Amino acid sequence: MNHGPADTLAGPHTPEGLTDRNILPEWFSPLLMNFPDPVLITDQDRRVAFINRQAEKLFGGTLHLGDACPICTPVSRVEIRWEDYNWVERCLQNGESLSRAPIGLRLPDGREIPLTVTATPVHSSGGQPAGCFIVLRDLHADLLAHPAAQLQTATLSSILEYFPTPFFTVNPDLVITYINEPLEKLTGYRREEVVGRMKCGSILNTSLCNTDGCVLKLSMERKMPVSGLRQVVRDRQGREIPVMVSASIITDPMGRVIGGFEAFRDITALVEAEKKVLMVTELTKEGILMVDEKQQILFANCKAAELVRRPKNKLIGDKLGKVLGPLHKKIARQLTSMVDKHIRQETQFCSSLDEPDKLSGRGRILETSMAVSQVGKNILTYIYLRDLSDSIQTKRELHKTNKFLHDLIQCSVDGIVVLDHRGNPLIFNEGAERILGYQAVEVVGHPEVLHQFYPKELASEIMRRMRSDNFGPPDKLKTTRIIFRAKDGEEVPVNFSASIIREQGHEVGSVGIFSDLRESLRIRQELEKTQAQLMQAEKIASLGRLAAGVAHEINNPLAGILIYAELLLRQMTEQTPERPNVEEIINQTLRCQKIVTRLLEFSRQSLEERTLFDPNSVISRCVDLVKHQALFHNIEIIQQLDPNLPQIIGDPGQLHQVFTNLLLNAADAMGGRGRITITSQPNSAEDGVILTFTDTGSGIPAPIRDKIFDPFFTTKPPGKGTGLGLAIVYGIIQRHGGSIEVASPPEGGTAFIMKLPLDAPAQIHSGSVNISEPGEDYDHVL
């Protein structure tokens, strides 16, 4: 730096004319006024005696002649960042000079400017210090102007330019001030595009750029370097490049942060290698853990996370004893202590990881392989886990299945015999023992006993058919009836089927299954007898219907015979010889009438009692009687009975039988589960009542709907019904002068609708009408 004017004034004598504050000659002031650096001259009292234009510009026009010098003493307007002001005393009192002292100048507008101060004493004519000549210069420019600094800067620039690692620098605002050639290649941006124009986040595009987590920003704020941080940089074409980041700060001589730098190391090859290793560890069916000497987990693959039932990200950093168990922790410590003695050790063991599940009864059983080795200064434990639970469970299931199949074979009703490819019996089950009378110990391993009930000729013929394609599928024998001979000599007819057993296409044995037909034949004979009995019963039922019809047909001619016989008798006297014959005709005719009446009573009952009663009461009593039976435990009975229903005249006992029969039929149709709805309402159109029983059963198919009231018609199996229930219901309703209809919609359910008159007609016998109060007990009628 050229200090010419200052050097001129730094002599032992003061120039001519320097007095008080006017310490400069007039000819010297214009030279300093246009000096390129800020210049201040103070008097002995530290007041400004001269200020040039650059100094006025530096202080923003707030500093005037006569003001206290802001860099000689602390003032409120300007803050000087240095420790003391002794240099001012030395300059003013002792005449000492100061060269390029760094200071930090903070102006009232908040700006902070790094400067260097060069101070030279100004002497009076008597040789006494009269003031101080001060030159201020920009710190960076001053430093760079020094030849040594210029050499260092050139050296540093050369190092950075040819540094093999991508590198850039920024100012405090993260605007790029320099990038080297490797960074240009990495990002695809040229330095002329970005230096002084773009921020680092615009060319890096990492996940932390332009956020509060920016690495370089945090490094400059905290004044702490960062290294070894992995990030992904996106170049100009959007290609992702994994890098290792190192960042630090740039400071000035005063220690202030004036920028930062960040260097990258392309770790694409490392990441790809890690991915390959990770792929290998993830594809394996074994769980892999890596643990340090403090038993802290450093690595875990997905299979290990699956085995220990913890998220993979939560395994890293956890303790081995917490993840696996005390046994693994103990063995790992033992192996680690042996490595300390330079003894490499490996071990393998099985252990249960947890208690068996209460529902399935299964616990996790692991096979563990553990090895310990020293890598550098670290001792690492490698743990390989293999889940044996499924394998053990499979063996257990296989054993259970084999036992089940063995029990199934032994418990089969059919006889089962298994032979090897040489014809030696291997299995002779309990069914075969029961059918043929031989014990398994007598047959297994004894082909000579086998041929006592299964002749060789028959066995050879069956094998020939199974090996041929002319008798069905190959290796199979369709069910065939053959005759075995039991141990006691009895011939046993059986249905026999067989199959050849093959393994990998080779014949290794055969199996034969046979069922005893003796019981089937006996049942068939009984069925034939039962069928004959049913046919006879049908004949009897038909005869009953025929008798009723014949009775009706005979009744009319008998009445005619009786009338004409009585007329003939009236014309005879007591002495008429033919009178006894006519009387005999009348007696025999009356006898025939009695026989016909009995036939009619057999096919149609007459009313036994005519009583005034409330149908609702009869219905309620029927419901009370049946609802406690086991058949009705899962059936809901809903009674929607009209309280204003009129009373009717009839036989409440027979109607009780009707309602009970309908309830039982409905419960049977619903299989003991469903809903029965009973409704009653007046029938004003026909002067009577309408009673409806509706169930939620499967309904009655249309083809048989017209037959359900026929005697002996039933859809139930033999022994389950007589086919007389609805026929009786129909007869009772008819005798009461009413009608019964059935409705069965396609969606299911059946409804029986009964219409009864208020007064049932008197049939067959004429009895008096008994008047009873509603709710009278009719149980005696049943």
Salt bridges, closest charged atoms under 4 A:
ASP37 OD2 - ARG137 NE 3.06
ASP43 OD2 - ARG21 NE 3.47
ASP67 OD2 - HIS64 ND1 3.63
ASP67 OD2 - ARG77 NH2 3.88
GLU79 OE1 - ARG106 NH1 2.55
GLU89 OE2 - ARG46 NH2 1.50
GLU96 OE1 - ARG90 NE 2.99
ASP109 OD2 - ARG111 NE 2.73
GLU112 OE2 - ARG81 NH1 2.21
GLU112 OE1 - ARG106 NH2 3.04
GLU112 OE2 - ARG256 NH1 2.54
ASP142 OD1 - ARG100 NE 3.27
GLU161 OE2 - ARG191 NH2 2.82
GLU181 OE2 - LYS185 NZ 3.75
GLU184 OE2 - ARG191 NE 3.43
GLU192 OE2 - ARG190 NE 2.93
GLU193 OE1 - ARG190 NH1 3.68
GLU193 OE2 - ARG236 NH2 2.77
ASP235 OD2 - ARG239 NE 3.15
GLU240 OE2 - ARG234 NH2 3.22
ASP252 OD2 - ARG256 NE 2.81
GLU274 OE2 - ARG230 NH2 2.54
GLU282 OE2 - LYS312 NZ 2.92
GLU306 OE2 - LYS303 NZ 3.56
ASP318 OD2 - ARG310 NH1 2.63
GLU346 OE2 - ARG344 NH2 3.44
ASP354 OD2 - ARG309 NH1 3.80
ASP354 OD2 - ARG364 NH2 2.68
GLU367 OE1 - ARG386 NH2 2.30
ASP390 OD1 - ARG362 NH2 2.72
GLU397 OE2 - LYS400 NZ 3.93
ASP407 OD2 - LYS403 NZ 3.06
ASP407 OD1 - HIS406 ND1 3.70
GLU442 OE1 - LYS487 NZ 2.97
GLU448 OE2 - HIS446 ND1 3.30
GLU461 OE2 - ARG464 NH2 2.61
GLU461 OE2 - ARG465 NE 3.12
ASP475 OD2 - ARG502 NE 2.66
GLU490 OE1 - ARG518 NH1 2.97
GLU491 OE2 - ARG485 NH2 3.20
GLU507 OE2 - ARG467 NH2 2.73
ASP516 OD2 - ARG518 NH2 2.73
GLU519 OE2 - ARG522 NH2 2.00
GLU526 OE2 - ARG522 NH1 2.39
GLU538 OE2 - ARG545 NH2 3.59
GLU574 OE2 - ARG579 NH2 3.47
GLU583 OE2 - ARG579 NE 3.20
ASP624 OD1 - LYS627 NZ 3.36
ASP668 OD2 - LYS716 NZ 3.69
ASP759 OD1 - ARG610 NH2 2.73
ASP777 OD1 - ARG621 NH2 3.31
ASP779 OD2 - ARG621 NH2 3.84
